Amino acid sequence: MAIHSSSNQDDSSKRAMPSYFNLPPLDVSNAFPQATPASVFPPCASDYFQFDDLLTPEEQAVRKKVRECMEKEIAPVMTEYWEKAKFPFQCIPKLAALRLAGGTIKGYGCPGLSILGSAVGTAEVARVDASCSTFILVHSSLAMLTIALCGSEAQKQKYLPSLAQFQTIGCWGLTEPDYGSDASALKTTATKVEGGWILDGQKRWIGNSTFADILVIFARNTSTNQINGYIVKKDAPGLTVTKIENKIGLRIVQNGDIVMKKVFIPDEDRLTGVNSFQDTNKVLAVSRVMVAWQPIGISMGIYDICHRYLKERKQFGAPLAAFQINQQKLVQMLSNVQAMFLVGWRLCKLYESGKMTPGHASLAKSWITLRARETAALGRELLGGNGILADFLVAKAFCDIEPIYTYEGTYDINTLVTGREVTGFASFKPVIAQKRSRL
C-alpha cells in the first residue's frame, strides 16, 4: 500500500487502499463455521440441580413462554442492535405478548405474577439479552410499580393499563449528575404553584428516557424539603432528554440525560404516596429483587453458549470440551449458576413471607453480581478469540454485567446496607475530622 504524506493520516480517501477495503464483513457463520453464533441460541443446559421443580406450574409456564420467545425472536437481532447502540422498537409487541409488564401488580391489566414468577421471567429475558431485561425492569419494576404502590386510584386507572400492554413506555428518574449512591440528597426541586408544581433540575443515566411516554421523576419539595414523586409526560414544555453515548454495556438500553427547566406538573400528576425517600425505598426493595435475577439469567446464557461452543470447537484434534482445564472452568461456571439461583429463590421466598429486609436484598444483589462477573470472565477465557466478539454472546454479556454491578446500588454500597444491618453501625459517610487531641 502506497503511503502519501498528509496532515490527516486517518483520512483513508487520500490513500491508495486495496480494492477489497470497503467490502462488507463475512457473515460470522461463514467466517467461523466451526461454532454456532448466539443468533441461534442453544437450549438451556444450566439447570443442573433441576431447580425447575421448585417452581409452580404457573411459574414454569412463564419460564417456558419467555424462553421460547427470546430464543426465537430476540436472539437473531440482539447483536446487531447492541453493536449499533440502537433500540429494536419492532420487538416491543413481542415483549408485550410475554405479559411481564406490571409483574406482581394485581389488576389494571397487569399479570399479577408471583414474585418468583416475575423474577424467573426477568432471568429468562436476561439469559438471551440483558438490555431487553433492563428495558422491561425500568418500565415495570420501577415506573409501573411506583404508580401502583404510591399513586392514587385515579392515577392507577389512568396509567397502568396502557403501560401493562407496552402501549406507553415508562422510565424512572432518581439519579442525578451529582447524586448517585447518595440519591437521597438529590437537588431537583418541586415548587408548589397554583394548580400544580414547577420542576427544575437534571437527571442522569435514566433508562428508556429518550423515548418514554411517562417519566416518573423524584424531586425535593421546596416547602417540606422532602422527596416527592411526579408523573411527567413526554414533550412537556421545558423538558429535554438526550441520549448518553459511548457506553460499553447494555448498549441497547437508551440511557438519557434529563433536563427540566420550569416544567409544569398538574396536581393530578403528583404521586401522593411519595412523601419522603423512605417511600422510594418501598419500590427499590422489589426492584432490587428483580435486578438480582438479571445476572442469574446472564450467567445462564453464558454457560449455555460455552457448553455448546466447547463441544463444537476443536483444537489439537479434539473438542475443547475434552480438555481438563476447560471442564474445570465450565464446572465452576455451572456451580456459580446453581448457587446464584438458590440465593435468588430464597430471596423471593423471604419477600413473599414478609421477612425480607433491605440487607437481604442488598446481599443477594451484590453477591450474585460478583459471581456473574466471575462467570463472564471464565466464559471469556473459554471462547479464546471469539470471547471478544459480541456474536458469541460472552463478550456482550461481559460488558452488560458491568452496569448491573453498579446500578440499583453499587457492590460496595449494597455491602454497607447489609453491614449496617448485621452490625448496627451505619458507615456510608466518612467520619468528619474532629479537632486533634493534644495527646
N, C-alpha and C positions, 0 to 999 in steps of 0.2 A: 504494500500500500504506500503510495507516494504521500509524504507529509509536506504540506505547504505552510510557510510561516503565516501566522495570523494573530491578530490581537486577541482573538477569542478562540482558543484551542478546542472548545466544546462545540463549535459550530460545524456540524457534520456536512452542511451544504457546501463548505469550502474545501472539502477533502474528496479525494477520488476514492469513493467507497466501492467495495465489491458489488457485483450485480445482484447478489442474493441478500444484501444488507437489510432490505426492507421486507423480506419475506415473512409471512406470519409464522408463529411458532408451531412446531409439530404438536398434534394432539398428544396428550400425555400417554394415552393408551398405545399409540404407535411409537412414541419415543422410548417408552419403557414398558414393553409388553409382558415382562415377567411378573408384574404385580398389578393388582386391580386398584384403581384410584377410589377415593372416598365418594365420588359421584355415584358409584354403585356401592351402596352401603352394605357392610356384612351383617349377617344375622347376629343377634346378641349371644355372646358366649361368656358373659361375666357373672351370671348368677350361679356361681359355683356351689354355694350353700343353699340353693333353692329357696331364696327369700320370697319368691312369688307366693309361697304357701302362707306367708304372714299377711297377705293382702286379702281383703274381702272380694267376693265375686265382682262387685261394682268397681273396686279399685283395680282389679285385674283387667276389667273391660276398658277402663280409662287407659291403662298402660298399653294394651294391645292396639287400641284405636289410634293413640298418639304415635306409637312406634311405626305403625304401618304408613301413616300419612307422612311422617318426617322422612322415612327411608325412600318413599316413592316420589313425593312432591318437592321436598326441600333439598335433599341431598344433591340432586343433579344441578342445582343452580347456586348453592351456597358459596362455593369457592369463587365464582365469577363476581358475585356481588361483594363478597368480603374484600377481594383484591381491589375493586373499584371504590370501595367505601360508600356504596350506594345501597338504598333500601329496596327490596323487591316487593313493591306495592301490590303486584299481581298475586302475591302469596297470601295477602290478608284474608280473602274469603276462605282459603283453605285452612288457615289457622283458626278462623272464626268457627268453622264447622266442627272443630275439636271440642268446643264448649268448655274451654278452660277459663275464659274471661269471667271474672267475678269469683272464681274459686269456691271458697266456703260460704259466700254470701247466699242467703236464702231469700227467695222472692225476687221481684223486679226483673224477671227474665234471666236471673243468674242460676248457675248449675247446682249450687248448694252441696258441693262435694265435701267429703271428709277432709280434714287437714292432710291426712296421709295420701288420699286420692289426688288432691291438688299438688302435693309435693312430688309424687311419683310422675304426674303429668309434666311438671316442670323439669324433672330429671330426664324424661324421655325426649323432650324438646332439646335440651342442652346436649344430650348424647350425640345428636346429629349437628346441631348448630347452637352455640352459646349465645350468639347475638339475638336469635329469634326468641330464646328463653328470656333474655333480658328485656326485649321489647314487650313481651307478654307480662313479665313481672312488674315492670314500671306501670303499665296500663292497668293491670288487675290488682296486684297486691299492694300497690301504693295509691294510685289515683282513685280507683274504684273503692278500695277498702276504706280510704279516708272519708269518702262521701257516705259509705254505708255505716261507719262507726261514729262519725262526727257530724253528719249532715242532718238537716231537718227532713221530715217525711216528704215535704214538697220537693226538696232537692233530690231525694232518692227516687221519687216517682219521675222527676223530670230528666235526670241524667243517666241513671243506671241502666235502664232497658236498652238504650242505643249503644252504650259502652259495652254491654254484655254481648252484643251482636257485632262488635267492631265497626258499627256504622259511624261511630265517632271514636276518636282516639284521645286518650288522656296521657298527661305527664304530671310530674310531681316535683315542685321546686322548693327545696330546702337549702341545699348547699350554695354558698356564696364564694366569690373570689377570696375573701379574707377569712372565711369561716367554713372549715371542712369538718375535721374531728370536733371542733368547738362550735358545732352548729347552733347550740342554744344561745350563743352570743350574737346571732345574726343581726344585721343592721338595716335591712329593708324595712321601710316604715309604712304604716297604715294610719292615715289621719281621717278622723270622722268629719264628714261634711253633710250637708242636708241631702237626705235621700241615699246616702251611701258612704263610700270610703275612697280616698286617694292613695294609691300605692306608688312609692318611689323606691328604687333600688335596683340591684343586679343579682342574678343567679348564674351559676356556672355548673357545667357537667350534667345538665338536665337532659336525660334520655327522652327521645320521642318529641322533644320540644319544637323542632323545626317544622313539624307538620301536624302537631297535636291540635285538636279542636277545642279541648278543655285543658286548662293549665291550673292545677291545684298549687297555690302559692302561699307560703308562710311568711308573715311579716310581723313586725313589732308594733303593737298598738301604742300610739304616742301618748294616749291618755293613761293607760294602765301599766305600760312598759312590759306587758305580757305578750307571748306569741299567739297570734290568731291565724286562722286559715281562711282563704278566699278562693272562689272559683273565677278564673279569668278566662274569657273567651278569645279565641284567635282573632287577630286583626283588631283588637281593641285599640282605640286611639292612644298613642303614647307607648305602645308595646312593640318591641322589635326582638327578633330571635335570629341569631346567626350560628351557623354550624362550626363546631370545633374541628379543625383539620389536623392531619398528621398523627392520628392515633396509631399505635401498633397493635391494639387489642380491641375486640368487639367492634370491628370496623363497620359492620352493617348497621349497628346502632347509631342513630343520628343524635349525638350529644350537642347541646347548644348553649350559647351564652344568651341569657335573657336580660334585656334592659327595659326597665319600666320608668317612664317619665310622666308623672301625674296621670296615671291610669285610673280612670273612674270605675269603681265596682259598686253596683247597686246593692242595697241592704239585703235583698233576697239571695245574693250570692256570697254572703258572709257565712262561713261554716260555724254555726252556733255552738257546736260541740268542741271546738278548739279554743280553749281559753288560757292555755299555758303549754309549755314544752312537754309536760307530762302527758298531755292528750296526744301529742305527736308520737310519743313513745308507745302508745297503745297500738298504733299502726306498725311501727318498726318492729314490735315484738313478733307479729305474724310474718311480716315480710322477711325478717331475718331467718325464720324457719325455711322459707322458700329459697332464699339465697344460699342457705347451707346445702340445699339439694341440687343446686346448679353444678357445683364441682363434682358431686357424685355422678351426675349424668355425663359430664365431660369426661371423667375418668373411665366410665363405662365405654364410651365411644373410642377413647384412646386404646383401651385394652382390646376392644373388638377389632379395630384396624390392625393393631400389631399382631394379634393372634393369627389373622388371615395372612398378613404380609410375611411373617416368618415361615409359614408353610409354603407360600408361593415362591419367594425369592431364594435363589440358590447361589452359593459360592463354594469354591473348593469341592465341587461335585456333590454337594449335599444341601438340603433345605436349611436355612438359617435356624429353623426350629430344632434341628438335630444337635446344635452346639450347646454345651453345658452352660456357658456364661449367659447365653440368650435365654435359656429356660429359667435360669435363676432370676433374671431381670423380669421376665414375664410373670413368674410366680409372685415376685414382690409386688408387681402392679396389681395382680389378682387379689393378693392379701389386702392391699390398701382398699380396694373396692369393697371387699366383704366387710371390713371394719368400718368404713365410711357409711355404708348402708345401715349397719346396725346402730350407729350413733344417730343418724338421721331418723331412723324408725323410732328409736326410743324418745327422741326429742318430740316427735309428733304425738306419741302416747302421753308424754308429760303434759303437752299442751291440751290434749283432749280431756285429761283428768283435772285440769286446772292447777297442776303442780309446777308447771314450767316457770322458771324465774328468768330475769334478764341474764343472769350469769350462765344458766344452762344454754340459752340461745347463743350467747357470745362464745362460749367454749366450743360448741358444736361448729359454729361458722368458722372460727379461727383455726381449729384443729383440722377440719375437713379440707379447707382451702390449702393448708400446709401440706397435707398428704396428696392433694391433687397436683400441687406443684412438683412434688417428687415423682408422681406417676407420669406426668408430662415429660419430665427430664429423662426418665428411663425410656419412655417411648421414643423420644428424640434420639437417644443413643441407638436403639434397636433398628431404626429405619435408616441409619447412616446418612448418605447424601440426601435421600428422599425425606429425611427428617426436617429439612429446611424448606420443603415445598408444601404450600397450602393444599395442593391436590391430594395429598395423602393424610389430610386432617391434622396430624400430630403437631406440625409447625403452627397451624392456625389455632389449635387448642392451647398450645404452649403460650401463645400470646394472649388468648382470650382469658386465661385464668388470672393473668396479672391484674386487670382492673377489678375482677371479682375478689381477689385477695385484698383489695383496697376498699371498695365501696361497701356501704352498709356497715361501716366501722372497719378500720384497718385491722390487720392482725394484732398489732400492739395495743390498740385501743380496746379491742374485744378481750384481750387477756387481762387488761386492767379492770374491765367491768366484772369479770369473774373473780379477779384478785380482790376487788373490793368486797365482793360477796362472801368470800371464804375467810378473809382476814378481819373485816370490819373497818379497814382503813382505805379511804379514797386517795389515790396517788396520781390523779390526772394532771394536777397543776404543780409546778415546782414550788418548793418552799421558798418564800421570799426571804432574801438575806436579811438577817437581823444585825443590829449593832454588834460588833465583835466584842467579846468579853476581854477584859484586861488579862484574864488568866489564859 
